[in-house]
Amino acid sequence: MEIRTSDRFPGVQWVGDPGDFIKVDEARCDGCANCVRVCLAECYEIRDKKARVKTLAECMECAACWYVCDKGAILFSWPPGGTGFRTDWG
């Protein structure tokens, strides 16, 4: 299974392919950009006045984007077991 690291986040690894475990419901999104502001991994961007997932390559599965989305437009589910974010700190 592939293990990736990033110079931006020392002590963090991403294991395997977790798939698309975060999506944006465009019908609910009002383009407020709360998800963009809260995401340390820069997973989101605003295009055409809507939030879009830019990349989940460095997503830390914190669900902060889901918590700050007042419209319920962020659809978040945990990646399949054995894939995704792993850290040395817990």
Secondary structure, 3 states (H helix, E strand, C coil): CCEEECCCCCCEEEECCCCCCEEECCCCCCCCCHHHHHCCCCCEEEECCEEEECCCCCCCCCCHHHHHCCCCCEEECCCCCCCEEEECCC
